[in-house]
Every structure is written in C-alpha cells, then in structure tokens.
C-alpha cells in the first residue's frame, strides 16, 4: 500500500492520521470475496472514520459517496481502504477484525511506532513493514512544506500544487473557512485516503 506511505509533515501533524486497507489476493481468496469485504467495511464504519472511496466510484465519502450504495459494489472489488483520525478508532477496528477473522490481508499505515504499538495492544504481530525513507535529490524542485503536507495525503498525486496554493491563499485572506477548503482540496482524491480533519487543522494554523 505504498500510495499512503509518503505523507509529509511533523510527527505532531501525522499522529492522528491512519489508513487501513483490506485486500483479497488473486488466486487465493479473491473469488466471491464481496461478502467478506462488506463485513470488513461495516467494521470500518462502526468506528470514527474520516474518509473512504474508490476510483471506480469516482468520488470519496467526503465528496458525497454513499456508504450503502458503495457496499453494494464490493462484489466486483478486491479491496477497500478507509482513513481514520484517531489511535482509538484504529485499535477498536483491529480488535474487531481479529475477532471477525475473514482471512483477508489487512494493512495499516501511519507512524510506524504507533502502528506497531497498537497492533501489540490488540494481540497482533505485524509480519511486514514498508517505510518511507524521506525525500532525496534536488529538493528545490519540490513544493513548499505547507503544500506538501496537503498534496501528499493523496497518494496517487491527483491534487495539484497550484490548486492547493490557490485554496491556501483564499483561506489566508479569510475568503474560505478551513473546513470548506479541506473538502474542496480532498475532492480529486477519489480513493478516499485524504484526511480532511488533518487538512482542516493544517489550514487553521497557516
């Protein structure tokens, strides 16, 4: 799930930003996995989630994707991903997933020490870890930090730098509330891993 690994920001900014991905594997458990995905999706939504979405749906939850309608489409899917804004929600989801024991792969992204600690509290042992090692090369070619904090929440790079700068400018001038701006910025990220709560906090402090 490398598209959610490269979120940019301070530890304080990232501590309440998690993504949980459930995925079936081709040739192993992908056939007829719709019911299992719906079960997992219901567990995700039973806790305090922030966002979800899918490229096939063409929009995310914060942009109007209906959870019940989306759940009906999971027979033709092989994975779901949901964004969470609190450690407690992630821990509760993992406990419920452990009990449900669907057999599908579960991946959690966030600050690595936090993810490992939460897993341990839930009686789980992570078997694989992927880490983002930072930015290398000519850093003069990348956007300023306040832009990167927001654009990197869309792992498929669908949120443009110029677009974010324009929205930030409107917020700074008082022309747009941070809450409205966070939804506007999130809209291009159709897979739904964009954390609008984190975005609103960032915009409130620029």
Backbone as JSON Lines, residues from 0, in Angstrom:
{"i":0,"aa":"X","n":[0.85,-1.19,0.0],"ca":[0.0,0.0,0.0],"c":[0.88,1.24,0.0]}
{"i":1,"aa":"X","n":[1.8,1.31,-0.93],"ca":[2.79,2.38,-0.89],"c":[2.21,3.76,-1.15]}
{"i":2,"aa":"X","n":[1.01,3.84,-1.73],"ca":[0.47,5.16,-2.04],"c":[0.05,5.94,-0.79]}
{"i":3,"aa":"X","n":[-0.02,5.3,0.35],"ca":[-0.36,6.01,1.59],"c":[0.85,6.22,2.5]}
{"i":4,"aa":"X","n":[2.04,5.83,2.03],"ca":[3.23,5.87,2.89],"c":[3.94,7.21,2.92]}
{"i":5,"aa":"X","n":[3.73,8.04,1.93],"ca":[4.61,9.19,1.76],"c":[3.99,10.5,2.2]}
{"i":6,"aa":"X","n":[3.19,10.45,3.24],"ca":[2.58,11.65,3.77],"c":[3.66,12.5,4.44]}
{"i":7,"aa":"X","n":[3.61,13.79,4.18],"ca":[4.66,14.7,4.63],"c":[4.14,15.54,5.79]}
{"i":8,"aa":"X","n":[4.99,15.73,6.79],"ca":[4.61,16.59,7.9],"c":[5.34,16.23,9.17]}
{"i":9,"aa":"X","n":[5.08,17.0,10.21],"ca":[5.7,16.75,11.5],"c":[5.04,15.55,12.18]}
{"i":10,"aa":"X","n":[5.72,15.02,13.16],"ca":[5.15,13.91,13.92],"c":[3.82,14.31,14.55]}
{"i":11,"aa":"X","n":[3.75,15.52,15.07],"ca":[2.52,16.0,15.7],"c":[1.38,16.04,14.69]}
{"i":12,"aa":"X","n":[1.68,16.45,13.47],"ca":[0.67,16.54,12.42],"c":[0.2,15.16,11.96]}
{"i":13,"aa":"X","n":[1.1,14.18,12.01],"ca":[0.81,12.85,11.46],"c":[0.28,11.85,12.5]}
{"i":14,"aa":"X","n":[0.28,12.22,13.76],"ca":[-0.03,11.24,14.8],"c":[-1.48,10.79,14.79]}
{"i":15,"aa":"X","n":[-2.36,11.56,14.19],"ca":[-3.77,11.18,14.11],"c":[-4.2,10.97,12.66]}
{"i":16,"aa":"X","n":[-3.37,10.26,11.91],"ca":[-3.64,10.03,10.5],"c":[-3.27,8.59,10.16]}
{"i":17,"aa":"X","n":[-4.28,7.74,9.98],"ca":[-4.07,6.32,9.71],"c":[-4.93,5.88,8.52]}
{"i":18,"aa":"X","n":[-4.43,4.93,7.76],"ca":[-5.21,4.28,6.71],"c":[-5.2,2.78,6.96]}
{"i":19,"aa":"X","n":[-6.36,2.15,6.8],"ca":[-6.44,0.69,6.92],"c":[-6.98,0.14,5.61]}
{"i":20,"aa":"X","n":[-6.27,-0.81,5.06],"ca":[-6.57,-1.37,3.75],"c":[-6.85,-2.86,3.91]}
{"i":21,"aa":"X","n":[-7.97,-3.33,3.39],"ca":[-8.27,-4.76,3.34],"c":[-8.21,-5.19,1.88]}
{"i":22,"aa":"X","n":[-7.51,-6.26,1.6],"ca":[-7.31,-6.66,0.2],"c":[-7.33,-8.18,0.06]}
{"i":23,"aa":"X","n":[-8.06,-8.65,-0.95],"ca":[-8.05,-10.06,-1.32],"c":[-6.96,-10.3,-2.35]}
{"i":24,"aa":"X","n":[-6.43,-11.52,-2.39],"ca":[-5.32,-11.85,-3.28],"c":[-5.77,-12.73,-4.43]}
{"i":25,"aa":"X","n":[-5.37,-12.37,-5.65],"ca":[-5.74,-13.13,-6.83],"c":[-5.2,-14.56,-6.74]}
{"i":26,"aa":"X","n":[-6.06,-15.51,-7.01],"ca":[-5.66,-16.9,-6.96],"c":[-5.69,-17.52,-5.58]}
{"i":27,"aa":"X","n":[-6.0,-16.7,-4.57],"ca":[-6.03,-17.21,-3.2],"c":[-7.41,-17.03,-2.57]}
{"i":28,"aa":"X","n":[-7.87,-15.78,-2.47],"ca":[-9.17,-15.55,-1.81],"c":[-9.96,-14.42,-2.46]}
{"i":29,"aa":"X","n":[-9.66,-14.13,-3.73],"ca":[-10.34,-13.02,-4.39],"c":[-11.73,-13.42,-4.91]}
{"i":30,"aa":"X","n":[-11.89,-14.64,-5.37],"ca":[-13.19,-15.06,-5.91],"c":[-14.28,-14.99,-4.84]}
{"i":31,"aa":"X","n":[-15.38,-14.35,-5.18],"ca":[-16.54,-14.25,-4.28],"c":[-16.18,-13.66,-2.91]}
{"i":32,"aa":"X","n":[-15.34,-12.63,-2.93],"ca":[-14.92,-12.01,-1.66],"c":[-15.8,-10.84,-1.25]}
{"i":33,"aa":"X","n":[-16.85,-10.56,-2.02],"ca":[-17.7,-9.41,-1.74],"c":[-18.28,-9.39,-0.34]}
{"i":34,"aa":"X","n":[-18.78,-10.52,0.13],"ca":[-19.38,-10.57,1.47],"c":[-18.35,-10.29,2.56]}
{"i":35,"aa":"X","n":[-17.14,-10.82,2.35],"ca":[-16.08,-10.56,3.33],"c":[-15.7,-9.09,3.34]}
{"i":36,"aa":"X","n":[-15.61,-8.48,2.16],"ca":[-15.29,-7.06,2.09],"c":[-16.39,-6.23,2.74]}
{"i":37,"aa":"X","n":[-17.64,-6.61,2.55],"ca":[-18.74,-5.87,3.18],"c":[-18.68,-6.01,4.7]}
{"i":38,"aa":"X","n":[-18.32,-7.2,5.18],"ca":[-18.18,-7.4,6.63],"c":[-17.09,-6.49,7.18]}
{"i":39,"aa":"X","n":[-15.96,-6.46,6.49],"ca":[-14.86,-5.61,6.93],"c":[-15.24,-4.14,6.84]}
{"i":40,"aa":"X","n":[-15.91,-3.77,5.77],"ca":[-16.34,-2.38,5.58],"c":[-17.27,-1.95,6.71]}
{"i":41,"aa":"X","n":[-18.17,-2.83,7.12],"ca":[-19.08,-2.5,8.22],"c":[-18.31,-2.3,9.52]}
{"i":42,"aa":"X","n":[-17.24,-3.07,9.71],"ca":[-16.39,-2.88,10.89],"c":[-15.69,-1.54,10.83]}
{"i":43,"aa":"X","n":[-15.15,-1.21,9.65],"ca":[-14.51,0.1,9.49],"c":[-15.47,1.23,9.86]}
{"i":44,"aa":"X","n":[-16.69,1.14,9.36],"ca":[-17.65,2.23,9.56],"c":[-18.25,2.24,10.96]}
{"i":45,"aa":"X","n":[-18.03,1.18,11.72],"ca":[-18.56,1.13,13.09],"c":[-17.75,2.0,14.04]}
{"i":46,"aa":"X","n":[-16.58,2.46,13.59],"ca":[-15.74,3.33,14.4],"c":[-15.68,4.72,13.77]}
{"i":47,"aa":"X","n":[-14.98,5.62,14.4],"ca":[-14.93,7.02,13.99],"c":[-13.98,7.2,12.8]}
{"i":48,"aa":"X","n":[-14.49,6.91,11.6],"ca":[-13.68,7.04,10.39],"c":[-13.75,8.47,9.86]}
{"i":49,"aa":"X","n":[-12.82,8.81,8.96],"ca":[-12.79,10.13,8.34],"c":[-13.26,10.06,6.89]}
{"i":50,"aa":"X","n":[-12.72,9.11,6.14],"ca":[-12.95,9.14,4.7],"c":[-12.76,7.74,4.1]}
{"i":51,"aa":"X","n":[-13.36,7.52,2.96],"ca":[-13.13,6.32,2.15],"c":[-13.55,6.64,0.73]}
{"i":52,"aa":"X","n":[-13.22,5.76,-0.2],"ca":[-13.6,5.99,-1.58],"c":[-13.05,4.9,-2.47]}
{"i":53,"aa":"X","n":[-13.24,5.07,-3.77],"ca":[-12.7,4.1,-4.73],"c":[-12.68,4.75,-6.1]}
{"i":54,"aa":"X","n":[-11.65,4.43,-6.86],"ca":[-11.52,5.01,-8.2],"c":[-12.71,4.7,-9.09]}
{"i":55,"aa":"X","n":[-13.28,3.49,-8.96],"ca":[-14.43,3.11,-9.78],"c":[-15.66,3.95,-9.43]}
{"i":56,"aa":"X","n":[-15.75,4.33,-8.16],"ca":[-16.89,5.15,-7.74],"c":[-16.74,6.59,-8.23]}
{"i":57,"aa":"X","n":[-15.5,7.02,-8.41],"ca":[-15.24,8.37,-8.92],"c":[-15.39,9.46,-7.9]}
{"i":58,"aa":"X","n":[-15.57,9.1,-6.64],"ca":[-15.65,10.11,-5.59],"c":[-15.38,9.45,-4.24]}
{"i":59,"aa":"X","n":[-15.16,10.28,-3.23],"ca":[-14.9,9.79,-1.88],"c":[-16.11,10.09,-0.99]}
{"i":60,"aa":"X","n":[-16.05,9.57,0.22],"ca":[-17.12,9.8,1.19],"c":[-17.33,11.29,1.46]}
{"i":61,"aa":"X","n":[-16.23,12.03,1.65],"ca":[-16.37,13.46,1.96],"c":[-16.87,14.25,0.77]}
{"i":62,"aa":"X","n":[-16.85,13.63,-0.41],"ca":[-17.37,14.28,-1.61],"c":[-18.75,13.74,-1.99]}
{"i":63,"aa":"X","n":[-19.35,12.96,-1.09],"ca":[-20.72,12.53,-1.32],"c":[-20.95,11.06,-1.62]}
{"i":64,"aa":"X","n":[-19.92,10.22,-1.57],"ca":[-20.11,8.8,-1.83],"c":[-20.93,8.17,-0.7]}
{"i":65,"aa":"X","n":[-22.02,7.53,-1.06],"ca":[-22.91,6.91,-0.1],"c":[-22.38,5.54,0.32]}
{"i":66,"aa":"X","n":[-22.27,5.31,1.61],"ca":[-21.68,4.07,2.12],"c":[-22.5,2.85,1.72]}
{"i":67,"aa":"X","n":[-23.82,2.92,1.82],"ca":[-24.66,1.77,1.49],"c":[-24.58,1.42,0.01]}
{"i":68,"aa":"X","n":[-24.6,2.44,-0.82],"ca":[-24.51,2.2,-2.26],"c":[-23.13,1.65,-2.63]}
{"i":69,"aa":"X","n":[-22.11,2.18,-1.99],"ca":[-20.75,1.71,-2.27],"c":[-20.6,0.24,-1.85]}
{"i":70,"aa":"X","n":[-21.18,-0.13,-0.71],"ca":[-21.07,-1.51,-0.22],"c":[-21.65,-2.51,-1.23]}
{"i":71,"aa":"X","n":[-22.69,-2.09,-1.96],"ca":[-23.31,-2.97,-2.94],"c":[-22.38,-3.31,-4.1]}
{"i":72,"aa":"X","n":[-21.38,-2.46,-4.34],"ca":[-20.48,-2.66,-5.48],"c":[-19.3,-3.57,-5.14]}
{"i":73,"aa":"X","n":[-19.18,-3.99,-3.91],"ca":[-17.98,-4.71,-3.48],"c":[-17.87,-6.12,-4.04]}
{"i":74,"aa":"X","n":[-18.93,-6.64,-4.66],"ca":[-18.83,-7.95,-5.31],"c":[-17.85,-7.91,-6.47]}
{"i":75,"aa":"X","n":[-17.66,-6.74,-7.05],"ca":[-16.75,-6.6,-8.19],"c":[-15.44,-5.94,-7.78]}
{"i":76,"aa":"X","n":[-15.17,-5.93,-6.49],"ca":[-13.95,-5.3,-5.99],"c":[-13.06,-6.34,-5.34]}
{"i":77,"aa":"X","n":[-11.85,-5.94,-5.0],"ca":[-10.94,-6.84,-4.29],"c":[-10.25,-6.15,-3.12]}
{"i":78,"aa":"X","n":[-10.63,-4.9,-2.85],"ca":[-10.03,-4.22,-1.72],"c":[-10.79,-2.97,-1.34]}
{"i":79,"aa":"X","n":[-10.67,-2.57,-0.08],"ca":[-11.27,-1.34,0.42],"c":[-10.25,-0.66,1.33]}
{"i":80,"aa":"X","n":[-10.31,0.66,1.35],"ca":[-9.4,1.43,2.2],"c":[-10.16,2.56,2.86]}
{"i":81,"aa":"X","n":[-9.91,2.75,4.14],"ca":[-10.6,3.77,4.93],"c":[-9.58,4.55,5.73]}
{"i":82,"aa":"X","n":[-9.79,5.84,5.84],"ca":[-8.92,6.72,6.61],"c":[-9.52,6.98,7.98]}
{"i":83,"aa":"X","n":[-8.67,6.96,8.99],"ca":[-9.1,7.2,10.36],"c":[-8.28,8.34,10.96]}
{"i":84,"aa":"X","n":[-8.88,9.04,11.92],"ca":[-8.22,10.19,12.51],"c":[-7.88,10.05,13.97]}
{"i":85,"aa":"X","n":[-7.91,8.81,14.49],"ca":[-7.56,8.64,15.9],"c":[-6.98,7.26,16.16]}
{"i":86,"aa":"X","n":[-6.11,7.2,17.1],"ca":[-5.49,5.94,17.52],"c":[-6.53,4.97,18.07]}
{"i":87,"aa":"X","n":[-7.46,5.51,18.85],"ca":[-8.5,4.69,19.47],"c":[-9.34,3.97,18.42]}
{"i":88,"aa":"X","n":[-9.72,4.69,17.36],"ca":[-10.53,4.09,16.31],"c":[-9.78,2.93,15.64]}
{"i":89,"aa":"X","n":[-8.5,3.13,15.37],"ca":[-7.7,2.08,14.73],"c":[-7.62,0.85,15.63]}
{"i":90,"aa":"X","n":[-7.37,1.05,16.91],"ca":[-7.29,-0.08,17.84],"c":[-8.61,-0.84,17.89]}
{"i":91,"aa":"X","n":[-9.71,-0.13,17.96],"ca":[-11.02,-0.79,18.02],"c":[-11.3,-1.58,16.74]}
{"i":92,"aa":"X","n":[-10.93,-1.0,15.58],"ca":[-11.13,-1.7,14.31],"c":[-10.31,-2.98,14.27]}
{"i":93,"aa":"X","n":[-9.05,-2.91,14.68],"ca":[-8.19,-4.1,14.64],"c":[-8.69,-5.19,15.57]}
{"i":94,"aa":"X","n":[-9.2,-4.81,16.72],"ca":[-9.76,-5.83,17.63],"c":[-10.96,-6.53,16.99]}
{"i":95,"aa":"X","n":[-11.81,-5.76,16.34],"ca":[-12.99,-6.34,15.69],"c":[-12.59,-7.19,14.49]}
{"i":96,"aa":"X","n":[-11.59,-6.76,13.75],"ca":[-11.13,-7.54,12.6],"c":[-10.5,-8.85,13.05]}
{"i":97,"aa":"X","n":[-9.79,-8.81,14.14],"ca":[-9.19,-10.04,14.67],"c":[-10.28,-11.04,15.03]}
{"i":98,"aa":"X","n":[-11.34,-10.55,15.65],"ca":[-12.44,-11.42,16.03],"c":[-13.18,-11.95,14.8]}
{"i":99,"aa":"X","n":[-13.36,-11.08,13.78],"ca":[-14.08,-11.49,12.57],"c":[-13.31,-12.53,11.78]}
{"i":100,"aa":"X","n":[-11.98,-12.45,11.77],"ca":[-11.11,-13.46,11.14],"c":[-11.57,-13.82,9.73]}
{"i":101,"aa":"X","n":[-11.63,-12.81,8.85],"ca":[-12.13,-13.03,7.49],"c":[-11.13,-13.72,6.57]}
{"i":102,"aa":"X","n":[-9.86,-13.7,6.93],"ca":[-8.84,-14.31,6.09],"c":[-8.26,-13.39,5.04]}
{"i":103,"aa":"X","n":[-8.75,-12.14,4.98],"ca":[-8.21,-11.18,4.02],"c":[-7.06,-10.4,4.65]}
{"i":104,"aa":"X","n":[-6.15,-9.96,3.8],"ca":[-4.99,-9.2,4.26],"c":[-5.4,-7.82,4.76]}
{"i":105,"aa":"X","n":[-4.84,-7.42,5.88],"ca":[-5.11,-6.1,6.46],"c":[-3.79,-5.35,6.58]}
{"i":106,"aa":"X","n":[-3.76,-4.14,6.02],"ca":[-2.56,-3.3,6.08],"c":[-2.93,-1.99,6.78]}
{"i":107,"aa":"X","n":[-2.09,-1.58,7.73],"ca":[-2.31,-0.32,8.44],"c":[-1.14,0.6,8.16]}
{"i":108,"aa":"X","n":[-1.42,1.83,7.76],"ca":[-0.33,2.8,7.59],"c":[-0.52,3.96,8.55]}
{"i":109,"aa":"X","n":[0.61,4.47,9.01],"ca":[0.65,5.56,9.98],"c":[2.07,5.65,10.48]}
{"i":110,"aa":"X","n":[2.29,6.37,11.56],"ca":[3.61,6.4,12.18],"c":[3.96,4.99,12.63]}
{"i":111,"aa":"X","n":[5.1,4.47,12.21],"ca":[5.41,3.05,12.39],"c":[5.4,2.61,13.85]}
{"i":112,"aa":"X","n":[5.94,3.43,14.74],"ca":[5.95,3.02,16.14],"c":[4.55,2.97,16.72]}
{"i":113,"aa":"X","n":[3.68,3.89,16.26],"ca":[2.3,3.88,16.72],"c":[1.56,2.65,16.2]}
{"i":114,"aa":"X","n":[1.76,2.32,14.94],"ca":[1.09,1.16,14.35],"c":[1.52,-0.12,15.05]}
{"i":115,"aa":"X","n":[2.81,-0.27,15.28],"ca":[3.31,-1.47,15.96],"c":[2.77,-1.56,17.37]}
{"i":116,"aa":"X","n":[2.73,-0.43,18.07],"ca":[2.22,-0.41,19.44],"c":[0.74,-0.77,19.49]}
{"i":117,"aa":"X","n":[-0.04,-0.22,18.57],"ca":[-1.47,-0.53,18.53],"c":[-1.69,-2.01,18.24]}
{"i":118,"aa":"X","n":[-0.94,-2.54,17.29],"ca":[-1.06,-3.96,16.98],"c":[-0.77,-4.82,18.2]}
{"i":119,"aa":"X","n":[0.28,-4.47,18.94],"ca":[0.64,-5.22,20.14],"c":[-0.46,-5.18,21.18]}
{"i":120,"aa":"X","n":[-1.09,-4.03,21.35],"ca":[-2.18,-3.89,22.3],"c":[-3.38,-4.77,21.92]}
{"i":121,"aa":"X","n":[-3.51,-5.05,20.63],"ca":[-4.63,-5.85,20.13],"c":[-4.28,-7.33,20.01]}
{"i":122,"aa":"X","n":[-3.07,-7.69,20.45],"ca":[-2.65,-9.08,20.37],"c":[-2.26,-9.51,18.97]}
{"i":123,"aa":"X","n":[-1.81,-8.55,18.17],"ca":[-1.41,-8.83,16.79],"c":[0.08,-8.55,16.6]}
{"i":124,"aa":"X","n":[0.71,-9.31,15.72],"ca":[2.12,-9.11,15.41],"c":[2.28,-8.82,13.92]}
{"i":125,"aa":"X","n":[2.67,-7.61,13.56],"ca":[2.88,-7.29,12.14],"c":[3.95,-8.2,11.54]}
{"i":126,"aa":"X","n":[3.7,-8.69,10.32],"ca":[4.69,-9.59,9.71],"c":[5.49,-8.9,8.62]}
{"i":127,"aa":"X","n":[5.1,-7.7,8.2],"ca":[5.8,-6.98,7.15],"c":[5.72,-5.49,7.44]}
{"i":128,"aa":"X","n":[6.77,-4.75,7.12],"ca":[6.73,-3.3,7.28],"c":[7.37,-2.64,6.07]}
{"i":129,"aa":"X","n":[6.69,-1.63,5.54],"ca":[7.25,-0.81,4.46],"c":[7.4,0.6,5.0]}
{"i":130,"aa":"X","n":[8.56,1.2,4.76],"ca":[8.85,2.51,5.32],"c":[9.15,3.52,4.23]}
{"i":131,"aa":"X","n":[8.69,4.74,4.42],"ca":[9.08,5.85,3.55],"c":[10.37,6.43,4.1]}
{"i":132,"aa":"X","n":[11.39,6.52,3.26],"ca":[12.71,6.94,3.73],"c":[12.99,8.42,3.52]}
{"i":133,"aa":"X","n":[11.96,9.19,3.14],"ca":[12.16,10.63,3.0],"c":[12.37,11.05,1.56]}
{"i":134,"aa":"X","n":[12.82,12.27,1.39],"ca":[12.97,12.87,0.07],"c":[14.45,13.04,-0.24]}
{"i":135,"aa":"X","n":[14.87,12.53,-1.4],"ca":[16.27,12.64,-1.82],"c":[16.35,13.37,-3.16]}
{"i":136,"aa":"X","n":[17.51,13.92,-3.44],"ca":[17.68,14.62,-4.71],"c":[17.61,16.11,-4.54]}
{"i":137,"aa":"X","n":[17.3,16.81,-5.62],"ca":[17.25,18.27,-5.64],"c":[15.93,18.74,-5.04]}
{"i":138,"aa":"X","n":[15.94,19.07,-3.76],"ca":[14.71,19.44,-3.07],"c":[14.19,20.81,-3.48]}
{"i":139,"aa":"X","n":[14.97,21.55,-4.25],"ca":[14.48,22.84,-4.74],"c":[13.38,22.64,-5.78]}
{"i":140,"aa":"X","n":[13.26,21.41,-6.28],"ca":[12.26,21.13,-7.31],"c":[10.89,20.77,-6.73]}
{"i":141,"aa":"X","n":[10.82,20.56,-5.43],"ca":[9.55,20.17,-4.82],"c":[8.85,21.39,-4.21]}
{"i":142,"aa":"X","n":[7.55,21.3,-4.01],"ca":[6.8,22.44,-3.45],"c":[7.19,22.74,-2.01]}
{"i":143,"aa":"X","n":[6.73,23.88,-1.52],"ca":[6.96,24.27,-0.14],"c":[6.24,23.33,0.82]}
{"i":144,"aa":"X","n":[6.71,23.31,2.08],"ca":[6.2,22.35,3.07],"c":[4.69,22.42,3.25]}
{"i":145,"aa":"X","n":[4.12,23.62,3.32],"ca":[2.69,23.73,3.58],"c":[1.86,23.14,2.45]}
{"i":146,"aa":"X","n":[2.41,23.1,1.25],"ca":[1.73,22.48,0.11],"c":[1.91,20.96,0.17]}
{"i":147,"aa":"X","n":[3.13,20.51,0.44],"ca":[3.4,19.07,0.5],"c":[2.59,18.37,1.59]}
{"i":148,"aa":"X","n":[2.37,19.04,2.7],"ca":[1.57,18.44,3.78],"c":[0.19,18.03,3.28]}
{"i":149,"aa":"X","n":[-0.33,18.78,2.33],"ca":[-1.68,18.52,1.84],"c":[-1.68,17.62,0.61]}
{"i":150,"aa":"X","n":[-0.82,17.89,-0.35],"ca":[-0.84,17.1,-1.58],"c":[-0.43,15.65,-1.35]}
{"i":151,"aa":"X","n":[0.44,15.38,-0.39],"ca":[0.89,14.0,-0.16],"c":[-0.15,13.15,0.54]}
{"i":152,"aa":"X","n":[-1.27,13.74,0.96],"ca":[-2.35,12.93,1.51],"c":[-3.14,12.24,0.4]}
{"i":153,"aa":"X","n":[-2.87,12.61,-0.85],"ca":[-3.42,11.88,-1.99],"c":[-2.26,11.12,-2.63]}
{"i":154,"aa":"X","n":[-2.2,9.82,-2.36],"ca":[-1.05,9.04,-2.8],"c":[-0.95,8.83,-4.29]}
{"i":155,"aa":"X","n":[-2.01,9.14,-5.03],"ca":[-1.96,9.0,-6.48],"c":[-1.68,10.32,-7.18]}
{"i":156,"aa":"X","n":[-1.3,11.33,-6.42],"ca":[-0.89,12.64,-6.96],"c":[-1.96,13.29,-7.83]}
{"i":157,"aa":"X","n":[-3.21,13.21,-7.39],"ca":[-4.3,13.81,-8.14],"c":[-4.61,15.24,-7.67]}
{"i":158,"aa":"X","n":[-3.97,15.66,-6.59],"ca":[-4.2,17.01,-6.07],"c":[-3.02,17.88,-6.47]}
{"i":159,"aa":"X","n":[-3.28,18.88,-7.29],"ca":[-2.22,19.71,-7.86],"c":[-1.66,20.75,-6.92]}
{"i":160,"aa":"X","n":[-0.37,21.05,-7.08],"ca":[0.28,22.04,-6.24],"c":[-0.33,23.44,-6.4]}
{"i":161,"aa":"X","n":[-0.56,23.83,-7.64],"ca":[-1.11,25.17,-7.89],"c":[-2.51,25.3,-7.31]}
{"i":162,"aa":"X","n":[-3.28,24.24,-7.43],"ca":[-4.63,24.22,-6.86],"c":[-4.58,24.45,-5.36]}
{"i":163,"aa":"X","n":[-3.69,23.72,-4.68],"ca":[-3.57,23.84,-3.22],"c":[-3.11,25.25,-2.84]}
{"i":164,"aa":"X","n":[-2.16,25.81,-3.58],"ca":[-1.71,27.16,-3.29],"c":[-2.85,28.16,-3.41]}
{"i":165,"aa":"X","n":[-3.69,27.98,-4.4],"ca":[-4.83,28.88,-4.59],"c":[-5.79,28.8,-3.41]}
{"i":166,"aa":"X","n":[-6.08,27.58,-2.97],"ca":[-7.0,27.4,-1.85],"c":[-6.39,27.95,-0.56]}
{"i":167,"aa":"X","n":[-5.11,27.69,-0.34],"ca":[-4.43,28.24,0.83],"c":[-4.51,29.76,0.83]}
{"i":168,"aa":"X","n":[-4.32,30.37,-0.33],"ca":[-4.41,31.82,-0.45],"c":[-5.78,32.34,-0.05]}
{"i":169,"aa":"X","n":[-6.83,31.64,-0.45],"ca":[-8.19,32.05,-0.09],"c":[-8.42,31.94,1.41]}
{"i":170,"aa":"X","n":[-7.88,30.87,2.01],"ca":[-8.03,30.7,3.46],"c":[-7.29,31.8,4.2]}
{"i":171,"aa":"X","n":[-6.07,32.11,3.78],"ca":[-5.28,33.14,4.45],"c":[-5.95,34.51,4.38]}
{"i":172,"aa":"X","n":[-6.66,34.76,3.29],"ca":[-7.33,36.05,3.11],"c":[-8.71,36.09,3.77]}
{"i":173,"aa":"X","n":[-9.11,34.98,4.35],"ca":[-10.42,34.92,5.0],"c":[-11.57,34.68,4.05]}
{"i":174,"aa":"X","n":[-11.25,34.3,2.82],"ca":[-12.29,34.1,1.82],"c":[-12.91,32.71,1.83]}
{"i":175,"aa":"X","n":[-12.33,31.79,2.6],"ca":[-12.86,30.43,2.66],"c":[-12.53,29.81,4.01]}
{"i":176,"aa":"X","n":[-13.52,29.25,4.73],"ca":[-13.25,28.6,6.01],"c":[-12.4,27.35,5.79]}
{"i":177,"aa":"X","n":[-11.51,27.02,6.74],"ca":[-10.68,25.83,6.6],"c":[-11.47,24.55,6.39]}
{"i":178,"aa":"X","n":[-12.64,24.43,7.02],"ca":[-13.45,23.21,6.87],"c":[-13.91,23.05,5.42]}
{"i":179,"aa":"X","n":[-14.38,24.14,4.81],"ca":[-14.82,24.07,3.41],"c":[-13.63,23.83,2.48]}
{"i":180,"aa":"X","n":[-12.51,24.46,2.81],"ca":[-11.31,24.31,1.98],"c":[-10.79,22.88,2.0]}
{"i":181,"aa":"X","n":[-10.9,22.21,3.15],"ca":[-10.41,20.84,3.26],"c":[-11.23,19.9,2.37]}
{"i":182,"aa":"X","n":[-12.53,20.12,2.29],"ca":[-13.38,19.3,1.41],"c":[-13.04,19.57,-0.05]}
{"i":183,"aa":"X","n":[-12.84,20.82,-0.38],"ca":[-12.51,21.19,-1.76],"c":[-11.2,20.55,-2.2]}
{"i":184,"aa":"X","n":[-10.2,20.61,-1.35],"ca":[-8.9,20.02,-1.68],"c":[-9.01,18.5,-1.78]}
{"i":185,"aa":"X","n":[-9.86,17.89,-0.97],"ca":[-9.98,16.42,-0.93],"c":[-10.65,15.84,-2.16]}
{"i":186,"aa":"X","n":[-11.46,16.6,-2.86],"ca":[-12.31,16.05,-3.92],"c":[-11.56,15.28,-5.01]}
{"i":187,"aa":"X","n":[-10.41,15.73,-5.48],"ca":[-9.73,14.95,-6.53],"c":[-9.22,13.58,-6.06]}
{"i":188,"aa":"X","n":[-9.09,13.39,-4.76],"ca":[-8.58,12.13,-4.21],"c":[-9.74,11.14,-4.08]}
{"i":189,"aa":"X","n":[-10.06,10.45,-5.18],"ca":[-11.26,9.62,-5.21],"c":[-11.11,8.33,-4.4]}
{"i":190,"aa":"X","n":[-9.87,7.9,-4.11],"ca":[-9.73,6.67,-3.33],"c":[-9.99,6.89,-1.85]}
{"i":191,"aa":"X","n":[-10.1,8.14,-1.43],"ca":[-10.58,8.44,-0.09],"c":[-9.61,8.32,1.05]}
{"i":192,"aa":"X","n":[-8.3,8.37,0.78],"ca":[-7.35,8.32,1.89],"c":[-6.97,9.72,2.37]}
{"i":193,"aa":"X","n":[-7.55,10.75,1.77],"ca":[-7.27,12.12,2.18],"c":[-7.97,12.4,3.51]}
{"i":194,"aa":"X","n":[-7.19,12.84,4.49],"ca":[-7.7,13.09,5.84],"c":[-8.12,14.56,5.96]}
{"i":195,"aa":"X","n":[-9.42,14.81,5.82],"ca":[-9.91,16.19,5.85],"c":[-9.8,16.82,7.23]}
{"i":196,"aa":"X","n":[-9.82,16.02,8.28],"ca":[-9.66,16.59,9.62],"c":[-8.25,17.13,9.79]}
{"i":197,"aa":"X","n":[-7.28,16.35,9.34],"ca":[-5.9,16.83,9.43],"c":[-5.72,18.06,8.56]}
{"i":198,"aa":"X","n":[-6.29,18.04,7.37],"ca":[-6.18,19.18,6.46],"c":[-6.77,20.44,7.1]}
{"i":199,"aa":"X","n":[-7.92,20.3,7.72],"ca":[-8.56,21.47,8.36],"c":[-7.67,22.04,9.46]}
{"i":200,"aa":"X","n":[-7.04,21.15,10.26],"ca":[-6.15,21.63,11.31],"c":[-4.95,22.38,10.72]}
{"i":201,"aa":"X","n":[-4.39,21.83,9.64],"ca":[-3.25,22.48,9.0],"c":[-3.64,23.86,8.46]}
{"i":202,"aa":"X","n":[-4.78,23.92,7.79],"ca":[-5.24,25.19,7.21],"c":[-5.6,26.21,8.3]}
{"i":203,"aa":"X","n":[-6.04,25.72,9.44],"ca":[-6.41,26.63,10.55],"c":[-5.19,27.29,11.18]}
{"i":204,"aa":"X","n":[-4.01,26.73,10.9],"ca":[-2.79,27.23,11.54],"c":[-1.79,27.83,10.57]}
{"i":205,"aa":"X","n":[-2.2,28.08,9.33],"ca":[-1.26,28.66,8.39],"c":[-1.28,30.2,8.48]}
